[in-house]
Amino acid sequence: MDGTFHLNEELQYLLVVVGLFIVPRVLQRLRIPSAITCVAIGAALGMGFGLFHGDGVMPLLSTLGIVSLFLFAGLEVDFAELRRGLAVTIGHLLLQVALLASGTWVLGAIFDLPWRPSLLLALALLTPSTGFILDSLSAFGLNEQQQFWVKTKAIASELVALGALFFVVQSTSVESLGLMTLALGLMVVLLPSVFQIFASRILPFAPKSEFAFLMILALVCAYVTRHLGVYYLVGAFVVGVTAVRLRKRLPALASERLLIGIELFASFFIPFYFFKAGLRLKQEYFAWQAVLLGLAFVVVAVPLRVGTVAVFRRLALGEPWRDGARVGLSLVPTLVFTLVLADILRERYALSSHLFGALIVFALVNTALPGVLLRAAPPEFAEPDAPRSEPTTTVAAAGEVSPEAPTIRTVSSEPS
């Protein structure tokens, strides 16, 4: 026995699709984030049944998911909003940089790591996962002002983290850093021209092709940055930010309708990213040392991050401790960023199995915390049974009483 569960390939894909789009929704009633459920399904099928090992379809679907998620995150960047709270945002960023510097030094000393993997490890523990947070923000029970600050700080923190990631990966030599910075800068400079050419030369002859253009361009730039060594997410994010920068000149490429389309596309494919992340997990990653270390990361990093945000907001805005803590807790999830950085650490710096497993445990636990501690309401679903209606009677023109067919009443939240 090789431990592989043999099942028709088409049936395997069908069951996975059903599982990824139904089971997580059911478990959301228990306040379990759907991303965690998708990782668990992948781990169960990979470790338990040996399915999809060496499969070529899941990596493609996973790439579509992560690229569309970071394209959406880039499209969500609002420079006017960032400027509106600029002073507070800069203060948050300075605090984030201080935490990263301290975390890099502490982690390097504890685990005897060089500064590059230490900084990546600190980023994995301290960087909020913007795409996941934006997708879950409405479920955290925050008011409009709190949502604004969470969104602003998450996006700003991600910009800093992406810059740090690029620097760490390419700083092995001055020549490498210079060439790759030039290549990335060239991509950023050329993108507006690509958008202009599409809008003036192609769009008039191919109406309603904005969505396809953005996705294709995001995929191309994602693969470029992947080869630059900073993973897919940087290229996709830059494409989204560029579209936002050109919103006034090319409104069709950053419209609300297009944003909704990208969000729906991401919501369909991102479960495959988490599923693929679960497929690659091995039992050796979850030895008791890894689990305990992951929980230790939670015990130390989560209160530290929530506390620093609450203290800063108390000093800068005079905000009540409870409100500051709610904002800080909403920024706790690190799932996507931790998974990405854990892969980079394992591939480039041969991260040990117990540290890799600890990062996975940390990411799963901290991502589940806001839904539980903020007491976010579970998603509402339509009433499964239509209310029963009684037959009514009307008086016919000739004075006869005749029964009418029963009518189905719609469910309404308004008082009758």
C-alpha positions as CSV (number, residue, x, y, z in Angstrom):
1,M,0.0,0.0,0.0
2,D,1.4,3.4,-1.0
3,G,-1.1,5.4,1.1
4,T,-2.8,6.8,-2.0
5,F,-6.5,6.8,-2.3
6,H,-7.5,5.9,-5.9
7,L,-10.5,7.7,-7.3
8,N,-11.6,8.8,-10.7
9,E,-9.8,12.1,-11.5
10,E,-12.9,13.9,-12.7
11,L,-14.8,12.8,-9.6
12,Q,-11.9,14.0,-7.4
13,Y,-12.1,17.5,-8.9
14,L,-15.9,17.5,-8.6
15,L,-15.8,16.6,-4.9
16,V,-13.1,19.2,-4.2
17,V,-15.2,22.0,-5.8
18,V,-18.3,20.9,-3.8
19,G,-16.2,20.7,-0.7
20,L,-14.5,24.1,-1.1
21,F,-17.7,25.9,-1.8
22,I,-20.2,24.3,0.6
23,V,-18.4,23.0,3.6
24,P,-16.6,26.3,4.5
25,R,-20.0,28.1,4.2
26,V,-21.6,25.7,6.6
27,L,-18.8,26.0,9.1
28,Q,-18.9,29.8,9.0
29,R,-22.0,29.4,11.2
30,L,-19.5,28.3,13.9
31,R,-17.3,31.4,13.2
32,I,-14.6,29.3,11.5
33,P,-13.1,31.3,8.6
34,S,-13.6,29.6,5.2
35,A,-9.9,30.0,4.5
36,I,-9.0,27.8,7.5
37,T,-11.6,25.2,6.4
38,C,-10.0,25.1,2.9
39,V,-6.5,24.6,4.3
40,A,-7.9,21.8,6.5
41,I,-9.6,20.1,3.6
42,G,-6.4,20.2,1.6
43,A,-4.4,18.8,4.5
44,A,-6.9,16.0,5.1
45,L,-6.8,15.0,1.4
46,G,-3.1,15.4,1.0
47,M,-1.8,13.8,4.3
48,G,-4.7,11.4,4.7
49,F,-5.4,10.1,1.2
50,G,-2.4,11.2,-0.9
51,L,-4.5,13.0,-3.4
52,F,-3.4,15.7,-5.9
53,H,0.3,15.2,-5.3
54,G,2.0,16.2,-8.5
55,D,-1.2,17.6,-9.9
56,G,-0.9,20.4,-12.4
57,V,-4.4,21.9,-12.2
58,M,-4.4,22.9,-8.6
59,P,-1.3,25.1,-8.8
60,L,-2.9,27.0,-11.8
61,L,-6.1,27.5,-9.9
62,S,-4.1,28.6,-6.9
63,T,-2.1,31.1,-8.9
64,L,-5.3,32.6,-10.3
65,G,-6.6,32.9,-6.7
66,I,-3.6,34.6,-5.2
67,V,-3.1,36.9,-8.2
68,S,-6.7,38.1,-8.3
69,L,-6.7,38.6,-4.5
70,F,-3.7,40.9,-4.6
71,L,-5.0,42.6,-7.7
72,F,-8.2,43.3,-5.7
73,A,-6.1,44.6,-2.8
74,G,-4.3,46.9,-5.1
75,L,-7.5,48.2,-6.6
76,E,-8.7,48.9,-3.0
77,V,-5.9,51.4,-2.4
78,D,-7.4,54.8,-2.1
79,F,-4.7,57.5,-2.1
80,A,-7.2,60.2,-1.0
81,E,-8.1,58.1,2.0
82,L,-4.4,57.5,2.8
83,R,-3.8,61.2,2.7
84,R,-6.9,62.0,4.9
85,G,-5.3,60.1,7.8
86,L,-1.7,60.6,6.8
87,A,-0.3,61.7,10.1
88,V,-1.9,58.8,12.0
89,T,-1.0,56.4,9.2
90,I,2.7,57.5,9.3
91,G,2.7,56.9,13.0
92,H,1.3,53.4,12.5
93,L,4.0,52.7,9.9
94,L,6.8,53.9,12.2
95,L,5.4,51.7,14.9
96,Q,5.2,48.8,12.4
97,V,8.8,49.3,11.4
98,A,9.9,49.5,15.0
99,L,8.2,46.2,15.7
100,L,9.7,44.6,12.6
101,A,13.2,45.7,13.6
102,S,12.8,44.5,17.2
103,G,11.2,41.2,16.0
104,T,14.1,40.6,13.6
105,W,16.7,41.1,16.3
106,V,14.8,38.9,18.9
107,L,14.0,36.1,16.4
108,G,17.6,36.1,15.1
109,A,19.0,35.8,18.6
110,I,16.5,33.1,19.7
111,F,16.7,30.9,16.6
112,D,20.3,31.7,15.6
113,L,19.2,33.0,12.1
114,P,21.0,35.4,9.8
115,W,19.3,38.8,9.4
116,R,17.5,38.0,6.1
117,P,15.5,35.0,7.3
118,S,15.0,36.7,10.7
119,L,13.4,39.7,8.9
120,L,11.2,37.4,6.8
121,L,10.2,35.5,9.9
122,A,9.3,38.8,11.6
123,L,7.2,39.9,8.6
124,A,5.4,36.5,8.7
125,L,4.5,37.1,12.3
126,L,3.7,40.8,12.2
127,T,2.2,41.7,8.8
128,P,-1.6,41.8,8.5
129,S,-3.0,39.9,5.5
130,T,-4.7,42.8,3.7
131,G,-6.6,40.7,1.1
132,F,-8.1,38.5,3.8
133,I,-8.9,41.4,6.2
134,L,-10.6,43.4,3.5
135,D,-12.7,40.4,2.5
136,S,-13.7,39.8,6.2
137,L,-14.0,43.4,7.4
138,S,-17.8,43.6,7.2
139,A,-18.0,40.6,9.6
140,F,-15.9,42.1,12.3
141,G,-18.7,44.3,13.7
142,L,-16.8,47.6,13.3
143,N,-18.3,51.0,12.7
144,E,-17.5,52.9,9.5
145,Q,-14.6,55.0,11.1
146,Q,-13.0,51.8,12.5
147,Q,-13.3,50.1,9.2
148,F,-11.5,53.0,7.6
149,W,-8.6,52.8,10.0
150,V,-8.3,49.0,9.7
151,K,-8.3,49.2,5.9
152,T,-5.8,52.1,5.8
153,K,-3.4,50.5,8.2
154,A,-3.6,47.1,6.5
155,I,-2.8,48.5,3.1
156,A,0.0,50.8,4.4
157,S,1.5,47.9,6.3
158,E,1.4,45.7,3.3
159,L,3.2,48.3,1.2
160,V,6.0,48.4,3.7
161,A,6.1,44.6,3.9
162,L,6.3,44.2,0.1
163,G,9.1,46.7,0.0
164,A,10.9,44.9,2.8
165,L,10.4,41.5,1.1
166,F,11.8,42.8,-2.2
167,F,14.9,44.3,-0.4
168,V,15.6,41.1,1.6
169,V,15.3,38.7,-1.4
170,Q,17.4,40.9,-3.7
171,S,20.0,42.3,-1.3
172,T,22.4,39.3,-1.6
173,S,24.6,41.7,-3.8
174,V,24.6,45.3,-4.8
175,E,24.5,44.3,-8.4
176,S,21.4,42.1,-7.9
177,L,19.6,44.7,-5.9
178,G,20.3,47.4,-8.5
179,L,19.3,45.3,-11.5
180,M,16.1,44.0,-9.9
181,T,15.2,47.4,-8.6
182,L,15.7,48.8,-12.1
183,A,13.6,46.0,-13.6
184,L,10.8,46.6,-11.1
185,G,10.9,50.3,-11.6
186,L,10.8,49.9,-15.4
187,M,7.7,47.8,-15.0
188,V,6.0,50.4,-12.8
189,V,7.0,53.2,-15.3
190,L,5.7,51.2,-18.4
191,L,2.4,50.1,-16.9
192,P,0.6,53.4,-17.4
193,S,1.6,53.4,-21.1
194,V,0.3,49.9,-21.4
195,F,-3.0,51.0,-19.9
196,Q,-3.2,54.0,-22.2
197,I,-2.5,51.9,-25.3
198,F,-5.2,49.4,-24.3
199,A,-7.8,52.2,-23.6
200,S,-7.1,54.0,-26.9
201,R,-6.2,51.3,-29.4
202,I,-7.9,48.1,-28.2
203,L,-10.9,48.9,-26.0
204,P,-12.9,50.7,-28.7
205,F,-12.8,47.6,-30.8
206,A,-13.2,45.1,-27.9
207,P,-15.8,46.6,-25.6
208,K,-16.2,45.1,-22.1
209,S,-12.8,43.6,-22.2
210,E,-11.4,45.6,-19.2
211,F,-11.8,42.7,-16.8
212,A,-9.9,40.3,-19.1
213,F,-7.2,42.9,-19.7
214,L,-6.6,43.5,-16.0
215,M,-6.5,39.8,-15.2
216,I,-4.1,39.0,-18.0
217,L,-1.8,42.0,-17.2
218,A,-1.9,41.0,-13.5
219,L,-0.8,37.5,-14.3
220,V,2.0,38.6,-16.6
221,C,3.3,41.1,-14.0
222,A,2.9,38.5,-11.3
223,Y,5.1,36.0,-13.2
224,V,7.6,38.8,-13.8
225,T,7.9,39.6,-10.1
226,R,8.0,35.8,-9.4
227,H,11.1,35.5,-11.5
228,L,12.5,38.6,-9.7
229,G,12.2,36.5,-6.6
230,V,9.4,38.4,-4.7
231,Y,6.5,36.0,-5.5
232,Y,3.4,36.6,-7.5
233,L,1.7,39.1,-5.2
234,V,3.9,42.1,-5.9
235,G,3.2,42.2,-9.6
236,A,-0.5,41.8,-9.2
237,F,-0.6,44.4,-6.4
238,V,1.3,46.9,-8.6
239,V,-1.2,46.5,-11.5
240,G,-4.1,47.2,-9.2
241,V,-2.4,50.3,-7.7
242,T,-1.6,51.5,-11.3
243,A,-5.2,51.2,-12.3
244,V,-6.2,53.3,-9.3
245,R,-3.7,56.0,-10.1
246,L,-5.2,56.3,-13.6
247,R,-8.8,56.2,-12.4
248,K,-9.5,59.8,-13.4
249,R,-8.0,59.5,-16.9
250,L,-9.2,55.9,-17.5
251,P,-12.3,55.4,-15.3
252,A,-13.4,52.2,-17.0
253,L,-10.2,50.4,-15.7
254,A,-10.9,51.1,-12.0
255,S,-14.7,51.4,-11.9
256,E,-16.9,50.0,-9.1
257,R,-18.4,47.5,-11.5
258,L,-14.9,46.2,-12.4
259,L,-13.9,46.1,-8.8
260,I,-16.9,43.9,-7.9
261,G,-16.0,41.6,-10.8
262,I,-12.4,41.2,-9.6
263,E,-13.7,40.6,-6.1
264,L,-16.1,37.9,-7.3
265,F,-13.3,36.3,-9.4
266,A,-11.0,36.2,-6.4
267,S,-13.7,34.8,-4.1
268,F,-14.1,31.9,-6.5
269,F,-10.4,31.1,-7.0
270,I,-8.8,32.0,-3.6
271,P,-10.2,28.8,-1.9
272,F,-7.9,26.8,-4.3
273,Y,-4.9,28.7,-3.0
274,F,-5.7,27.8,0.6
275,F,-6.5,24.2,-0.5
276,K,-3.2,23.9,-2.3
277,A,-1.4,25.2,0.8
278,G,-3.1,22.5,2.8
279,L,-2.1,19.8,0.2
280,R,1.6,20.6,0.7
281,L,1.5,20.1,4.5
282,K,3.2,17.0,6.0
283,Q,2.7,15.3,9.3
284,E,6.3,16.1,10.2
285,Y,5.5,19.8,10.3
286,F,3.2,19.3,13.2
287,A,5.3,17.6,15.8
288,W,4.5,18.7,19.4
289,Q,7.5,21.2,19.3
290,A,6.1,22.9,16.3
291,V,2.5,23.1,17.7
292,L,3.8,24.5,21.0
293,L,6.1,27.0,19.3
294,G,3.2,28.1,17.1
295,L,1.0,28.7,20.1
296,A,3.8,30.5,21.8
297,F,4.0,32.9,18.8
298,V,0.2,33.5,19.2
299,V,0.6,34.2,22.9
300,V,3.4,36.7,22.4
301,A,2.7,38.3,19.0
302,V,-1.1,38.8,19.1
303,P,-1.3,40.7,22.4
304,L,1.8,42.7,21.4
305,R,0.2,43.8,18.1
306,V,-3.2,44.5,19.6
307,G,-1.7,46.3,22.6
308,T,0.6,48.5,20.5
309,V,-2.2,49.6,18.2
310,A,-4.5,50.3,21.2
311,V,-1.8,52.4,23.0
312,F,-0.9,54.3,19.9
313,R,-4.5,55.1,19.1
314,R,-5.1,56.2,22.7
315,L,-2.1,58.6,22.5
316,A,-2.7,59.9,19.0
317,L,-6.5,60.0,18.8
318,G,-7.6,59.8,22.4
319,E,-9.6,56.7,21.4
320,P,-11.0,54.5,24.2
321,W,-9.0,51.4,25.0
322,R,-11.8,49.1,23.9
323,D,-12.2,50.7,20.5
324,G,-8.4,50.7,19.9
325,A,-8.2,47.1,20.9
326,R,-11.0,46.2,18.4
327,V,-9.1,47.9,15.6
328,G,-5.9,46.1,16.6
329,L,-7.7,42.8,16.8
330,S,-9.1,43.2,13.3
331,L,-5.5,43.6,12.0
332,V,-4.4,40.3,13.7
333,P,-5.0,37.8,10.8
334,T,-1.8,37.1,8.9
335,L,-2.9,34.0,7.0
336,V,-2.0,34.8,3.3
337,F,1.2,36.7,4.1
338,T,2.4,34.0,6.6
339,L,1.8,31.2,4.1
340,V,3.6,33.1,1.3
341,L,6.6,33.9,3.5
342,A,6.7,30.4,5.0
343,D,7.1,29.0,1.5
344,I,9.9,31.6,0.7
345,L,11.7,30.8,3.9
346,R,11.5,27.1,3.2
347,E,12.6,27.3,-0.4
348,R,15.3,30.0,-0.1
349,Y,16.6,29.6,3.4
350,A,15.9,25.9,4.2
351,L,13.7,26.8,7.2
352,S,13.5,23.9,9.6
353,S,10.3,21.7,9.7
354,H,9.4,22.7,13.2
355,L,9.6,26.5,12.5
356,F,7.6,26.0,9.2
357,G,5.0,24.1,11.1
358,A,4.9,26.7,13.9
359,L,4.2,29.4,11.3
360,I,1.3,27.4,9.9
361,V,-0.2,26.9,13.4
362,F,0.3,30.5,14.2
363,A,-1.4,31.6,11.0
364,L,-4.4,29.4,11.4
365,V,-5.0,30.3,15.1
366,N,-4.5,34.1,14.7
367,T,-6.8,34.1,11.7
368,A,-9.6,32.5,13.7
369,L,-9.3,34.9,16.7
370,P,-11.1,38.0,15.4
371,G,-14.3,36.2,14.5
372,V,-14.4,34.7,18.0
373,L,-13.2,37.6,20.2
374,L,-15.1,40.3,18.3
375,R,-18.2,38.1,18.4
376,A,-18.8,38.7,14.8
377,A,-22.2,37.6,13.8
378,P,-22.3,34.5,11.5
379,P,-23.5,35.1,8.0
380,E,-27.2,35.2,7.5
381,F,-28.8,32.8,5.1
382,A,-32.2,32.9,3.4
383,E,-35.0,31.3,5.4
384,P,-35.1,27.7,4.1
385,D,-38.9,27.3,4.3
386,A,-41.3,29.8,2.7
387,P,-43.9,31.0,5.2
388,R,-47.2,29.2,4.9
389,S,-50.1,31.3,3.5
390,E,-53.8,30.8,3.9
391,P,-56.1,30.8,0.9
392,T,-57.9,34.2,0.7
393,T,-61.4,34.8,-0.7
394,T,-62.5,37.6,-3.0
395,V,-66.0,38.8,-4.0
396,A,-66.6,38.3,-7.7
397,A,-68.4,40.9,-9.8
398,A,-71.6,38.9,-9.7
399,G,-71.6,38.8,-5.9
400,E,-70.2,35.2,-5.7
401,V,-67.4,34.3,-3.3
402,S,-64.6,32.4,-5.0
403,P,-61.3,31.1,-3.5
404,E,-58.1,32.4,-4.9
405,A,-55.0,30.4,-5.3
406,P,-52.7,30.5,-2.3
407,T,-49.9,33.1,-2.6
408,I,-46.4,32.8,-1.4
409,R,-45.4,35.7,0.9
410,T,-41.8,37.0,0.7
411,V,-39.8,37.1,3.9
412,S,-39.5,40.7,5.0
413,S,-37.6,42.3,7.9
414,E,-40.1,45.2,8.1
415,P,-42.9,45.0,10.6
416,S,-46.3,44.2,9.2
